[in-house]
């Protein structure tokens, strides 16, 4: 699944890989994702996201979070990246 644009409604990706190669701007949204590959701009303000598998940021990608954002990783990960 690939999205680009501004979203304020719930997003659910329960299977497969969600790929962002452009600009994903989630505003006051809720999302559940399986596997994520971010090669573009991943911008949230304020948003709650649940990740059930891996979240990979490639060298061309970045994540911009704001106050009020909540990212929940339920995959049993023992390490976390710095955003």
N, C-alpha and C positions, 0 to 999 in steps of 0.2 A: 504494500500500500504506500502510495506517495501522495503527500498533500503539500500545498504551498498556498499561503495566504493567512488571513486573520480569522481565528475561530473562537467563538464564545459559547458553543454548545458542546455537549459531551462527545468524546471521541473514544471509540472502543476498537482495539485491534487485538483480538484474542488469539489469533494464530498467524503464523508466517512472520515476515520481516517488514517492519515499517521503515521506509527509507526517506530521509529528507535530504534533498540535494539543492534546495533553494532557500526560501525563508519561511519558517513556520513560526507564527506569532499567535500564542494562545493567551487570551485575555479573559479572566474570570471564568475559566473552564475547568472541566474534570476530564481526565483521560486515563484509560487503561491500555497498556501496550505490552506485547510479548517481546520480541527482539527488535531493537532499534539500532539503525546505523545512521548517524547524523554527519553529513558532509557539507552542511550549509549552516545557516543561522537558526538556532533553536532558542526562541525568546518567549518567556512566560512572565505574566504579571496580572494579578495573583492567580495562581493555578495550582490544582492538586493533581499530581500524576502518579500512577501506580505502574511499576515495571515488574513483570513476572519472569523476565529472562535478562539478557544482556543489553546494556546501553553503551554503544561504541561511538566515540567522537573521532572522526578521521582528522588528519592534519589540516584539511581545508575547512573543517567545521568548528563551531564554537557554541557555547551555551551561555545565555544571559538570563539570570534569575533576579527577581525583585523581592522586596519584603512581602511576606504573606504567601510565598510559594512553598509548596510541600511536595517533595519527591520521595516516594516510598518504594523501596526495593525489596521484593518478597522472594528473591531467588536464592536466599541463603548466602549471599555474598559476605565475605569476611574483610574486604577492603573497599574503600570508596575513593573516587577521584576528587580532585579539588576543582570546583567550578568558579 
